[in-house]
Amino acid sequence: MTNFKILYYFESDLLSLIEIKRLLPNETDKSKLFFWLLFDKPEAKLKKLNFVSMHSDGDTELRIFEQEQVAFNKLGALLNLENEEFLLDVMPSDAKLNTPLQQSIDTFLK
């Protein structure tokens, strides 16, 4: 059983991008509850993205981080990462995570 809920989940062949909410009923500090995580599949490395702001424009959502940004809607996501763009597929929030990603998140949350 996981101790988090998936809020947004995007995938490509090289990357997974996921927003999670920790399931801590007595915690009110959002910085301890919500995390955007980027998983590099070939390297099997997880990176926490440092959230700056969010915007909504009709059907499109935008999340801005210190060095990255992602624009997404129901059809897909465009991640700007280190002057490169990656197209990501939208995954269901109840999707089973692959083992390396699941293990990396579990380790991160400890």
Stockholm file with secondary structure:
# STOCKHOLM 1.0

chainA/1-110         MTNFKILYYFESDLLSLIEIKRLLPNETDKSKLFFWLLFDKPEAKLKKLNFVSMHSDGDTELRIFEQEQVAFNKLGALLNLENEEFLLDVMPSDAKLNTPLQQSIDTFLK
#=GR chainA/1-110 SS CCSEEEEEEEECSSEEEEEEEECCTTCCCGGGTEEEEEEETTTTEEEEECEEEEEEETTEEEEEESSEEEEECSSCEEEEETTEEEEEEECCTTCCCCHHHHHHHHHHHC
#=GC SS_cons         CCSEEEEEEEECSSEEEEEEEECCTTCCCGGGTEEEEEEETTTTEEEEECEEEEEEETTEEEEEESSEEEEECSSCEEEEETTEEEEEEECCTTCCCCHHHHHHHHHHHC
//
